[in-house]
């Protein structure tokens, strides 16, 4: 019994698990021994009785953000029901570390560890087993290798993906979100993860079933409001500023005793506002597609941009608490290390419209600083040459 408990404690400590749920059909005395052993190893443990009709609402369903160990006595008679309920609740994921102990797995105080996994039983994939290591007065594992090197081939497992397409006349095909050229209604943030997912499919042998939405409410309306230049609050602030400026101008004109001071102030404000340009709040990838076709060279030279949001990486979105989250984290890091991510981003970056220089353009003082610097250096050089000539003639 002591070796049995030592093995379970060593295993969960090796997996760096601080919380364990023990699903037991043993006596109260046995459960107390387990609790004492785990608490002495600084591991919190809760006991779930196998006689309960359900495990829903327990710690297994409420702990998702830290690794949670699940210890089951395989000799109990209600184990199959526990597995079915855990499968329906999505508990076979990276957050739950399962350890099932069977009496048949112990030989002379030796416990053999076997990794059991499956890529979609409904799709006909068989149950797979892999030797992990052995416990013999301590854990003995072969040299570490990440588990998805052994689970490399997904046996054509079908995973579901959801995307959003704007525009109701779209006939959806995979090329819409994976092509490197511009597609109206599909943002760059959709194409980047779709292209990464396309690479992973070919490497790990799984397929993807796409579901797409063409919204005219909800997120679609939100995006339309997002692309509007100014919010109502900004317009009210603009109106208040215009009234304040008009009041100040009217007061200054009246002090100068000019006729029609009020009309002069209003016309001055209108003149200032009419000389202002336009500001658009949009994503550069889509904006440059229209700018390159509609803007003249003079307008390109007058165009400026100001980043309003910091650059953030895009990700392949998986189902909440997905058992494949760990796989996608590992796979995307491998693609980033090998340069695939940067290549895809450069292909989808689009062509930035730049000023060709053929049209005259007024420079600001800061932009003309290099020309003044060259002129200053020329003057200093001329003075130096003059001094040398004076000295040489003497």
Beta strands, then each sheet from edge to edge (+ up, - down):
strand 1: 19-24
strand 2: 44-49
strand 3: 68-73
strand 4: 96-101
strand 5: 111-118
strand 6: 127-135
strand 7: 139-141
strand 8: 157-164
strand 9: 206-213
sheet 1: 2+ 1+ 3+ 4+
sheet 2: 5+ 6- 7+
sheet 3: 8+ 9+
end
